[in-house]
Structure formats: structure tokens, C-alpha cells
Amino acid sequence: MIFSIATKEWKLLLKEKGTFFWLLLMPVMFIVLFGTVLGQLGSTPQTLTYIDMDRSSASEALLASLEAKGGYKLEAKDAGTLDDELSRIREGKLSSLLVIPKGFDGALAEGGNSQASVELYSDAASDTVAGLRSTLENVASDYREQRIDDALKSAGANEESRKQALQSPLRIEDKPQNSTEGNTVTQVVPGYTVMFVFFVMISMIRRFVNDKTTGMTARLRTTRMSPLNYLLGMWLAYLGVALVQCAVLLAFGHFAYDVQLGDLTAIAILVFMLALCGTGIGLALSMVVRGENQGMAFVQLITMGGAVLGGLWFPLEYMPKAMQTVSRFIPQYWAQKAFQDIMVRGDHLVGILPSLAVLAAFAVACVAIALLRFRGFMKSAMS
């Protein structure tokens, strides 16, 4: 009987034109959009607008160093356009302008205590200027080391001693501890998979509210079907939907973006617990809310608020400490953490047991609320 109700619900969902879009196509579109846009951040070269008033070999060497170290795409402007470029900065149309003044080559060649200078005009509201300033400081450090090397060479120091003098006292040994390098896609694919599982609650609430308002729920009393079988059958239907949704989205991430899923057994169990949790919350809401509009408001709060606090849109470490503490009390955080543990850190089932326990606790608590409220839901349907 329970499976028959679930089958009936699956057939109804397949007939609804919007179901495929909201549950599968829209999540895929989000993954493609944000995976593509955010994945390009840092890889697309920034344009460095400059005016070279010196036009010397030294200024050309400086620009070449900036291009090599910072990965900038150089865009030259004539000296006569300086005022126009500064106006563009003040209007927010240009983030920065580098000006190499006349006499740069001569000041650089003088040596001693002389300093060559460049002028960096910038928009204070731009976030890209800090990177350019850091690159300029790195280039300046190279010039300083070259000057020290020339001074040591003039003093008669041999090549080995000069090399030792210029050697940094700090050495960085990069020792990554994760089995897979994390990137934007490993954040976006599991993040939006978790997020859209909770959107299944919209369909659940609509179905329960519609059955109640059309008298479908009341007519259960005139049949041999147990009301509890109706509740469990509806839950089974949307549990299956959530499982298929997760499988499709993770498979899309794997084949379209080469996301390494890691231990598939652990992933499968995690997906099952996530689906139990998401549909369990949906079941509880369906029994508690008084109408569809109220239900939609709760769903938006849970899905969107949980996406932000759970670290589904961006890494959690970007958030204030207080918000990171709050995130431990929502299921999305534990689902995303478990996905990251498996896909990035190489964990297996044992490593994600705490996350599975939290998701199970949410599912059990919400199903218990649904069962406690089910009698009241049936009574309201009869009135």
C-alpha cells in the first residue's frame, strides 16, 4: 500500500511540467553558472592600464616583470590621456592606472641612495588594487636585491658569497594534506546538490496542502487505507525524488567538471541520509504549516538561510567566528562538510560518521514531529 501511494505520487510528479525544471534543470543551471563564473576568478588575467612617459629599456623591463609576476594584460595609454584616465578612475570606470614618469631609467641607474619612482593612481573602492600593489612591491624587492648584489660585487665578493647573502632566511615547504586539491567546482557541485535537496520540501508542502483542500485527505477515512500508510507513502515518494536528484547532480559534476567523488559507498550513504533529512524536515513542515504561503516562507528561510550559514555558496572560513559557530546547528553544514571530507580530504565512511549522526538526528526529530502532528492534520482535513 505504501509503495502504491509512492508510485501514484511519482506519476503525478512526472506529469507536472515544472517538476523537471525545479528539481533537476535549475540545479544544473546553477552549477554551470556559478561553477563557470567563480571558476574563472583568478584565472582570467586582469588588465593593467599604464602610461610610460620614460619609454626606456628600464621601463619596458619593469612592465615585463609586472606582466610575468602578476599575470597582467598590459594596456598602454598615451601621456596626453592622463587627465581622461584619472577622470575614469574617479567615475568608477577604471580601477587603477600605473604611470612611469620621465627620468625613471636615469634614477634607477644612479644607484646609491637614489630611488626611482612610479605613480599608482587607484579607485579606493576597488578590490583589485591590493594585488597590483603587492606585485609592485615584489618587483621592487627584486630591484633591491639586484642593487645589493651589484654592491657586493663591487666590493669583491664572489658569486657564492653573494648568493648566500641574498638567500632568504625563510623557506616555505608546501605539504598539502588533502588527497584532492579543492577548487571552486568541489565547492559548488556538492553545495548546490545539498541546497536543492531541501527545495523538495516545496513539492511536499504543495501536495499535502492540495490533498487537504481538495478533500483527498478526508476521503481516506472512507477507504481501507491506513492514514499512516498515506503519510509514509508520500514520504517514500519524495525520498526517491531526492535520491534521484542527488545522483543526477553529482554525476553531472563528475562527468562535466571532472569532480572526483571519492569513496562511492560513503557518498551513497551520505546521499541517503541527506535525503532522509531533507524530506523529514519537509514532512514535519507539511504537518505544521496552515497553508501553502506559510510553507513557502519557511522553505525559503530554511533553504536560503541554510545555504549561507552552511557554507554551500562559499567556504565557511570566510564568515565571522560567531556565524561559524551557528552553522554547526544546521544540517546543511554537516552535509557539505561530509561531502568535502570525502571528495577533497579523501575520507571514507568512518570519517563522516559524526556528520551522518547529525543528519540522522535531524531526520528522526522531524519525522517524530510529523507523526505527532499527523492526527491534528487529519482532523483539520475533516473539518
ABEGO torsion letter per residue (X at the ends): XAAAAAAAAAAAAAABAAAAAAAAAAAAAAAAAAAAAAAABGABBBBBBBBBAAGBAAAAAAAAAAAAAAGBBBBBBBAAAAAAAAAAAAAGABABBBBBBBGAAAAAAAEEABBBBBBBBBBAABAAAAAAAAAAAAAAAAAAAAAAAAAAAAAGBBAAAAAAAABBABBBBBBBABABBBBAAAAAAAAAAAAAAAAAAAAAAAAAAAAAAAGAAAAAAABABBAAAAAAAAAAAAAAAAAAAAAAAAAAAAAAAGBBAEBAAAAAAAAAAAAAAAAAAAAAAAAABABAAAAAAAAAAAAAAAAAAAGAABBAAABBAAAAAAAAABAAAAAAAAAAAAAAAGBBAAAAAAAAAAAAAAAAAAAAAAAAAAAAAAAAAAX
